[in-house]
Amino acid sequence: MNMCCCSSVILHTISIYTPLKKNFSNSRLDLRAFRWTQVMIFSIEEINKDPALLPNISLGYRILNSCASPTNTLRAALTLASGLEEISSTSPCPPAISALIAESGSSQSIAVAGALGPFQLPILWQHWSNVLAGSGSGIIQSDNDYGRNGILSFTEEVQKFGVCIPFVGKVLRTYPMDKILNVVEMIKQSTVKVILAFTPEGDFYPLMKEIVKQNITGIQWIASEAWITALRPSTPEIYQAFGGTLGFVVQKMAIPNLRPFLTSIDPYKDPSAAFVRDFWEVMLGCRPVLPGEHRVNEATIKMCTGNETLINSQDMFFNVTELRDTYNVYKAVYAIAHALHQLIFCQSVGEKPVKPCLNISDIQPKQFGDNVFFDKNGDPPAYYDLVNWQLINSQVYHVTLGHFSSAANGATECTPCPQEYWSNERKDECIPKTFEFLTYHEPMGIAVTVVSLLGASLSLATVMVFIRYRETPVIKASNSELSCFLLFSLLLCFLCPLTFIGRPTIWTCMLRHTAFAVTFALCISCVLGKTIVVVTAFRATFPGNKVATKFGPAQQRIIVFSCTVIQIVICVLWLKLNPPFPDMVFRYSNKKIVLECNPGSEAAFYAVLGYIGLLAVICLVLAFLARKLPDNFNEAKFITFSMLIFCAVWITFIPAYISSPGKFTVAVETFAILSSAFGLLICIFAPKCYIILIKPKKNTRRHIMGKM
């Protein structure tokens, strides 16, 4: 099947969200609504990449903003309807609209259904079940179709149980303050202790703020799905009056691969993308400057530099593991795609097709078929979570207390849980897996932190000793410049393990591996320089040998610099070609997700280790050859011991690193870093400090030269 010359299938939507315009009571962009639009785009792009679902067919989309207004929604519906009429039945391309995903609000969706009903256009929108029946006394409703229809269904149900409704208050986001105050007074005058609020968050929020302002407490609020999990009212301030709120919401699910799509939103990629600049400003606190634009006065508006990124953002907008309404958008797009698949790709038995094969240009909206009814009223089965507002660590959480299902438990087919979830023992619920990584709060993290800081403190203390006693024979004999370089590199080595603790990010992953590689290369380069100094000094005792005079401070610095630069070049190539990155590992446990740093290039990781090992072996060989020099204070012996410890640690590290699971891999690496650093610090500098501080009588040139 060849793709049509123009868009093969255009999936239009009037609106799948509440206002994307800035709210009347809040200047911030409606992030929840913006995420719905992005999930729709993500779903369509995902379907277009699927070679099996709609091969050789591309879905398109059109998103119009309703501003949460039935009038604006109706105008958009008529715009789409006129587009339908303009398409000729003989057109080689499909109709302008094949299906429509309606608004999140009932009032707007009803307007859409009324306007496009004559065109027999398939419309997808949410149903709300009577799960709240019998749960409230007083009622707050939106003064629109959503509130009126919801309360009508609720009233019919509760009257069966003889429940009385003492008052009904009406709110709307465009109401003046005097109407809001009338509802507040109605609540204060009533004796009811349970109130059902069947209203969207935008209509209800002004009333919520006034209730908090007047300190009206002691009421059990029952929420509709339209505001129970909304982020704007979920604050400690609103919790003062609405703590303990109960409500039903659609079950939460996860959408794989959605987070990378959301974090890739960038106004510089597509400057004309709607609301992306506003979204960027809300997320990063700066206004992007696009090509051809002039920077404004930054005294009023902070301008972006162009280097900002959302990849490491921890904002709740990017949490894709507990999606509710957003997941319904995802399902709606896939429902349309599967309906198209059933229409276009017929099935044949022998020579006769079971159903007719349609050319894509022949598809008419009404051919999507009748609605599939799940009960006598035409409603699909309802699955909801019962959630409760709870304040935990000064943050409002929507805690799931139970579940509601209009259909019976014990299905004959099982749906696998997403990769980020695991199935409970009853196999009837997907539970989010816990994330595991080395933290500062657990014993292992505390131990690494304490030992790292101890090593860094000892390095600094040794530097202070060398500065204080720099004119003594022991310090002069040990090459004070190289010793200070070595102590500085050891200080950095001790601080390296701190980058291994905490949730891995793209920056910490790159830092922890490259910092370790460069600091240890600098460290071993200094040791190599000291070893060469000892060997050349010994050779200088032979008649006519002038090697020592040619290996002065300048040559020592060249050795250290050149050996370190080679490691820096390796690290730069590593970061440029295939850098380390944060990764989620699922293989260790079916209940945990291990967050760790993937080295990116295994070859680069082992290359930096191999280079450090090469320098260490050279040091070991040279120090071993010079171990029997006649001086009482022979530094070659101490370098030999330190290199033996260093090599032993890193030889045992490799198999332990490969075989350790989860966060223990990080623990093994930090142990190797700290052990080898302590080996160098103790073996090389402890004897010097011992003589300087404990045995100062031996800190003489005669004793050091062995001439007692």
N, C-alpha and C positions, 0 to 999 in steps of 0.2 A: 504494500500500500504506500503510495507516494504522498508526501506531505503536500498540502494545498499551497497554492502560490502565495496566499496570504495566511494569516494565522489559522492553523487547522482547527483548533478549538479555543474559543476565548471564554474563559471562566470569569464572568463579571461579578462583582459584589457591590451592592449599594453601600453597605456598611456592615462590619462585623464587630463594631466596637462602640462604646460610649464616647463622648466628645473628645476628639483629638485637639480641638481648639482649647486654649487655656481656660480653665474653669473660672466661673464667675467669682468664686470665693477663694481661688488659689491661682497664682500666676504660673504655677509649674505645669509642665506638660503632663497629660494623663498617661503615665508610663504603662499601666495595665492595658489600656486600649492600644497604645503604640505596639506593645508586644504581640497583641492579637494580629495586627496587620503583618508584622514580620514573620510570625508563624505561618500565616497563609502563604506568603511569598516563599518561605522555606519549603513548605509542603509541595507547592507546585514545582519548584526547582527539583526537589527530590523525585517527584513522579516523572518529570521529564528526563531524568537521568536513568530511570528504571527501564532496562531493555525489554522487560516482560510485560509490564502493565499496559502501556500504550505505545508500542513500538512504532516509530516513524510518525508519531503524532505529538505535537507540542501544545500543552495547555498554556493559555495566557490568562491575564487577570486585569480587572479594573476595580479600583477601590475608591469609593466616594465617601466623603465625610458628612455624617448626618448632624453633627453637633448636638446629638441627643435630642433633637427636635423633630416631632412628627411632621411639621411643615417642611423642614429641609429634607427630610426623608422622602416625603411625597414628591417634592420637586425632583429629587434624584431618580425616583422610580419612574416618573413621567419622562425624564430624559432617556432612561434606558428603554422605556416602552416605545418612544419615537424611533429609537435605533432599530427596534425589532421590525417596525412597519416599513422602514426604508430598505430592508434586505429583500431582494427579489427571490422568488422561489426557484428561479433558474440560475441563480448566482453560483459560480463554481466554488465559492467559499461557504463555510457553515454560517449559521445565523450569528448575529453579534453577541447574543447571550445564549449559552447552553444550559446554564443553571445559575442559581443565585443563593448566596449565604446571607441571611438577613441580619438585622441589627441585633445587638445583645438585649435591647429593651423591647418589651412586648408591644408598647404603644407604637413604636416606630415600625416593628415587624408587621403589625396588623395593617398599618398604612401601606406598606409594601405589598402585602398580600392582596389588599383591595385594589390597588392600582394595576398590578400585573396579573391578577386572576384571569381576566379575559384572554390573555395570551397563553394560558396553560403552561406557564413557566414553572419548572420545579424549584421550590423554595425550601431551604433547610433552616430551621430555627429551633431553639430550645423549648422543651416542655417543662412545666413545673408541676410536681405531684402534690396531692393533698396530704403530704406527710406531716403538716403542721396542725392538722385537725385536732381540736381538743387541747391545744397547748397554751392558749392564752385567754385573757379576759379583755383588757383594753386593747385598742387597735390604733396604730398609726399607719396610714396608707399614702401612697403617692396619688396625687390628683390627676391620674391619667389611666390609660387602659391597663397598664401593668398592675397598678394598685387596685383599681376597681374590679378587674376580673379575678385577681388573686384573692381579694377579700370576699368576693361573692362566693367563690368555691369554698373558702374557709368557713363562711357563715352557714352555708348549707350543711356542712359536715358537723359543725359543733352544735347546731340546733337539734340534731338527732340525739345528742347526749344531754340536752337541757341546759347547756352552758349559756350564761347570759353575757352580753357584750354591753358594758355600761357606757362606753363612749367610743367614738371614731374620730380621730384627728387626721387632718389632711395637710400634706406638705408638698412643696415643689421647689425646685432650685431657683425659680424665678420669682417666688413669692416675696413680698416686702416683709420687713421685720415685724410689723404689727400682727400679721397672720401667724408668724412663728411664735410670737409671744402669747397669742391666744391659745395655741396648742399647749405651750408650757403651762399656762394657767389651768387648762383643762386637766393636765396630769397632776398638778399640785392639789387641786380641789378633790380629785378622786381618791378613793381608798384602795384601789386595786394595787396589787403587788406584782402582777404579771402583765406585761404588755408585749404584743406582737407588732413588730415594725416590718411591714411588707412594702418596702420602698428601695429604690436604688440608692447607692451610697451618695451620689451627687445631690439627690433631693433631701436626704436625711441628715447630711453632715451639718448644715446650719443649725438644725434643731439640736443635734448632739452637743455642739459647742455651747449653746444657750443653757442646756440642762446641766452641763458641767459648771458653767459660770454661776448658775443659781444653786449649785450644790444639792441637786435632787438625787438622793441615793436610796438604797433599800428596795430597788425594783429589779425583778428578774426579767431581763429582756430576752425575747425570742426573735431571732433574726431570719430574714429571708436570705436566699443564696446570693442576692444582689449586693449585700454589704458585709456579710459576716466575715469574709476573708480579705476585704479591701485593705490596702496598706495605709491609706491616708488616716482613717480613724483609729488604726491599731497602734496607738501611742499611750504611754503612761498617763498623759494628761486626760485623755478621753476615758481611760480605764477607771479613773476615780469614780465615775458614775455608771460605767457600763461593764465593770468587771464581772466575770462569770456568765457573760452572755452565751446563750445556746443557739445553735442554728444548724440547718442541714445544707450541705454543699455537695456538688458532684464529686465523685471519687477522684482522688489525685492519682496521676500517672506521670511517667517520665517519657520524654521524647529523645531518643538517641541522636547524637550529633547536632543537637540544636544549639548548645552553648557556643561552639566555635563559630556558628553562623551569626549569633547575636553579637559576640565580641568582635566580629569583623565589620560591623556597621561603621562606616567611615564617610563623613561628608566630602572628603577629598576624592574618593573613588567615583561618586556620582553626586555632583554639586546640586543637581536638580531634584534629588530624592526628597519627597515631602516629609517634613517634620524632623529630618535627620539632624539638621543643624541645631534645632531646639533640643533634641535628645542629647546631642553631644555637649551642649551647654549645661544641661541638667546633670549629666553624669560626671563631667570633668571640671565644671565651674569656669569654663572659658568659652569664648565665642570664636569659632574657626574663621580664619581669613582665607577665602578662596582666591584662586588666580584671577587677577584683574581687579580685585577689590583693594580699597585703601584702608589702612588701619585707622581705627577711630581712637578717640581720646581714652586711654586706658585708665584714667581716673574714674570713669563711670562704668566701663565694661572691660573686663579682663580679656585679652585676646590670646588665643592659642598660639603656640610656637610651631605647630606642625609635627612635633615629635611625640605627641600624646598617643596613648593606646589604651584599649579597653581589655586587653588580653588577661591582665591580672586583677581586674576589678572584682571585688567581693560583694558588690551590690546585689540585693535580692532580685533585681531584674534578671540577673543571669543564672539564678537558681532554677534549673530545669528538671529537678528530680521530684517536685511536688506540684505538678500542674493540674489545674482543675478546668476552669472555663477555657483556658488556652488549649488544653488537650481536645476539647470539643471542636475547636476550630480545625485542628489537625485531622480529626476524624471526619469532619464534614467535607473537607477537600478530598480525602481519600474515598469517601462514599460516592462523590460525583465521578471520580476517576474510574472506580469499579463499575458504576452504572454505564459510563461510556464504553468501557471494555466489553460489557455484556451486549451492548447495542451493535458494536462495530465488528467484533470478532465472533462470527457465528460458528456453530458446531454442526457437523454433518455426520449422518449415519448412512453409509453407502453412497448413493448418488443424490439423495434428498437431504437438504439441510433441516435440522431440527428447528431452527429459527432462521428467518431471512437474513442474508448478509446485506448490511447497509454500507453504502459509500459515505464517507465522512461528510461530503457536501450535501447529502440527503437527510441528515439528521435534523429533526425539528424538536423544539423543546418538549412538546407533549409526549414524545416517544420515549421518555425516560420511564414511563409506566406508572401504575397506580402506587399510592403509598402502601407500605407494608404495615399492616395492623397487628399489634401484639395483644390487644384485648378488645373487648366489645365496643369500647369508646374510641378505638383507633390510637391509643397512646402506647408508646414503647415501654418496656419494663424500666422502672426507675431504680437507680442505684445511687444512694447518697451516704455520705459520712456525717455523723453527728459530731460537731466540733464545739469546743468551749474556749472562751477567752481566759487565759491564765497569764499572770505576770511572773516572769522568771528572769532573774538577774536584770531587773529594770527594763525588760523588753516584753512586749505582748506577743504571746504565741497562740496559735490556733491548734489546740490539742484535740486529737481525734479520740472521742469517748466510745463510739460504737458505730454501727452501720445499719442502714435501712435498705431493704430490697423488696420490691413488689412481686418479684418472682421467687420461687422456692430455691436453698443450698443443696448440693449434690448433683452438679451438671455431669453429663456423660462425656463431655470433652473438656480438656484442660488447655488453657492459654499460657504459654511460657511467660514468666516474669521478665521484664527488661533486665539488661545486664547489671544495672545499678541496684537491683532489688533481689531478694531471695524469698522463697515460699515458706510460709509458716508450717507448723506441724500438721495442721488440718488441711493444708493444701488449698485453702480458700481465700488467701490474702497474700499480696505481695508487700513485703516489709523492706524499707530502705536499708541497704547495707551500711555499716559504720565505716568511717574513714580511719585509716591507721597510718600514723607517721610519728617520728620521734619528736616529742614535745619537751618544753622546758619544765613541765609540771610533773612528769613521771620520774620515778627513781633513776632510770637510766639516763634521761636527759639532764637531771640534776647532777648526777655523778660526772658526766662529760663536761658540764659547765664548770663545776668546781675544780676538776683536775686541770682544765684548760686555763682557768684564771690563776690557779696555783703556779703552773708552769710559766705563764706570762709574768707573774710577780717575781718569781725566782730569776728570770732573765733580766728584768729591770733591776733587781737588787744586785745582780752580778755586774751589770753595767756601772752601777753606782760605785761598787767596790773598785772596779778597774779605773774609774775616773779619780776616785779618792787616792788610790795608791799607784797612780800612773808613773811615778818617778822611781819606783822600787825595782830591784833587779828582776823579780819574777815577772812583772808586767812587761818590762822592756824585752826580756828574753822570749816572751811568747808572742811577739809581733802584735802590738796593741791595736794597730789599724785593722788588721784582718780579724782579730778577736772581736772588735766592736762590730764589724760587719756581720760576723757569725752570730753574735748575740742578738743583733737586730733581726736577722733572718729567723733565728729560733723564736723570738717574740712573735713574729708573724705566723710561724708554724703552730705555736700553741693557740693562737687565736683562730686558726683555720677551722677547727672542729665546730666552732659556734655557728658557722654557716650551714652545717649539716643538720641543725636542729630547727624545727618549725615546719610549717606546711610548705612543700616545695613550690617555687614559682620559677618562671623562665629565667629571671635574673639571678636568684639564689643558686639555681642549678648550674648556670654558666660560671658563677663566681666560685662556688665550692670546688669545682674540679680544676679550674685554671689557677686559682689562688694557691691551692695545694701544690700544683705542678711547679709554678714559678718560685714559690718560697722555698721549697725543698731543693730546687735546682740551685738557687742562690746559696742556700745553706751548705750543700755538698761542694759547690764551687769554692766557697771560703775554706772549707776543710782541705780541699785539694790544693789550694794556694798555700796553706800552712804546711802541708805535707811536703810540697816541693821546696819550700824554704828550708825545712829541716834537712832534707836530702842534700840540697846544694850547699848548705852550711857545713855538712859533714865532708862533702867532696872538697870544699875549700881548704881543708886541713892538709891535703896532699900538696907537695911542692909543685909550683908552677900552674896550679889549677885556679883559673879566674872566673869560674862559673858563678860563684856567689856575688861577685861584683857586678855581673851582668843581670842578676835577678833581684833588682831593687824594688821599691814600692810601686813604681810605674808598671813594671812587668807583672807584679802581683795583681794590680787593679785590672790589667788587660786580661789575665787569666779568669778572674771572677766575672768580669763583664762579658767576655766572649762566651763562656760556658753558659751563662744565664740567658744571653740573647738567643742562643740556639733553642732553648726551651720556650722562650717567648714566641719565636717564629712558629714553632709547632702548635702552640696554643692559638695563635691568631688564625692559622690555617684551619684548625679544628672548629673555631667559632664561626669562621666564614663559610666553610663547606657543609658541615653537619654538626651543629652545636648541640650540647645537652639540652634536654627539655623535660618539664614535669610530665609524669606518666601515671596512669591508673593501672594497677596490676590486679587481676582477678583470680589468678591461678592458685594462690596460697590458701584461700578459704572461700566457702560459698556464702559466708556471712559478713565478710570484710572486704573492703577495697583498700589496697595498700598504695599510698601515694609515695612515689619515689622519683628520683631523677634518672631518666634514661640517658646514658652517655652520648646518645646520638650515633657516634662512630666508635665502635669497639676498638678498631685499629688505632684511632687517635688516643683513646684512653690508655691502651697498653703501650703505645709509643712513648707517652710522657713518663709512664712507669719505667719502661725499659731504659730511657735516657738517664733517669735518676739512678737506676741500678748500675748503668755503665760507669757513671761518675763515681759511685760508691765503690765499685770493684777496683777502679784505678787507684783510688785513695787507699784502699785496703792493701793492695800489692805494694805500693810505694812505702806505706807506713811499715809494713811487715819487713821490707828490706832494710829499713833504717831503725829497726827496733833495738839493736844492740849498740847504739852509739854510746860513747863513754861518759856522757854527762850524767850527773846525779838526777837532773831534772830533764829526762828525755821525753819530749812531747810525742814522739812517734809511737811510743808504747800506748799512750792514752788514746791516740787517734786509731790505732789498731783495734783496741777494745771497742771503741765507739762504732767503728765500721762493722765489726763482727756482729754486734747487737743489731745495728741497722739492717744489715743484709739478712740476718736470721728472722727479724720481724717481718720484712717484706716478702721473704720466700714463703713463710707460713701464711701470709695474708692472702695470697692469690687463691689457694684452694678453699680457705675459710670464706672469702668474699663470694666465691661462686656458689657455695653450698648453703650459705645463710639465707633464711627466708625473711621477707618483709623488712621491717625496720631494723632487724638485727644485722642486715647488710650494712646499713649506715653505722651501727655500733661497732662493727668489725673494722670499718675504715677509720673511724675516729680513734679506736684503740691503737691501730697501727701507727697513725700519725703521732699520737701522744707518746707511745712507747719509744719510737725512734727518736723523737725530739728530746725526751728525758734522757735517753741513752747518750746522745751527743752532749747535752748540757752537763750531765753528771761526770761522764768519763773525761771530758776535756777541761772543764772548768772547776769541778769540785776539788781536785788536788791543788790547784793554784789558790783557791779561796781558803783551803785548809792551812796552807803555809802562811798566807797573808794574815789571816785572822786568828788562827790557833797557835801556829809556830812561827812567830815573827822573827825569832833568832836565826831561822834558816833562810830568811829572805835576804841573802847576801850573795854577791857575785862569786865569792870563793866557794860557797856551798853549791851553787848552781853549776859551776864549772867542774865540780868534783875534786877540788884541790883543798882537802881538809887538812 
